[in-house]
């Protein structure tokens, strides 16, 4: 079972730090195949992509439009 958790934080590793011990207990001790995937909201990802400087290889190709 996969649990997709959408969390509005800069670093999703912080979320995993909170749940990793309980997740491990559920997987090993209780035999439950549970996996957590921490995701950032799409709007935040797009915002980060728009504000990031394009790598040189993309600038050479004329850039990439990230506008919806």
C-alpha positions in Angstrom: 0.0 0.0 0.0 1.3 3.4 -0.9 0.4 6.5 1.0 0.9 9.7 -1.0 1.2 12.6 1.4 1.1 16.1 -0.1 2.8 18.4 2.3 3.6 22.1 1.8 7.1 22.1 3.1 10.4 23.0 1.5 12.1 19.7 2.3 10.0 16.6 2.2 12.8 14.7 4.0 11.6 16.4 7.2 8.3 14.6 6.8 10.0 11.3 6.4 12.1 11.9 9.5 8.9 12.2 11.5 7.3 8.9 10.1 10.2 6.6 9.4 10.3 4.9 12.8 6.6 4.1 12.8 6.7 3.1 9.1 9.5 0.6 9.8 7.6 -0.9 12.7 4.5 -1.3 10.5 6.6 -3.0 7.8 8.8 -5.3 9.9 6.9 -6.0 13.1 3.4 -6.0 11.8 4.1 -7.3 8.3 2.3 -4.5 6.6 3.6 -3.5 3.2 3.1 0.3 3.7 5.2 2.9 1.9 5.0 6.7 2.3 5.7 9.1 -0.5 6.0 12.7 0.6 5.1 15.1 -2.3 5.1 18.9 -2.5 2.0 20.6 -3.9 2.1 21.0 -7.7 1.8 24.8 -7.4 4.9 25.0 -5.2 6.9 22.8 -7.6 5.9 24.9 -10.6 6.8 28.1 -8.6 10.3 26.6 -7.8 10.8 25.7 -11.4 9.8 29.1 -12.7 12.2 30.9 -10.3 15.1 28.5 -10.9 17.7 29.5 -13.4 17.6 27.2 -16.5 20.6 25.0 -17.0 22.9 26.0 -19.8 21.8 23.2 -22.1 18.2 24.3 -22.0 19.1 28.0 -22.6 21.0 26.9 -25.7 17.8 25.2 -27.0 15.8 28.4 -26.5 14.6 27.7 -23.0 11.6 25.9 -21.7 8.2 27.4 -21.1 6.8 26.6 -17.7 3.7 28.7 -18.0 0.4 26.9 -17.6 
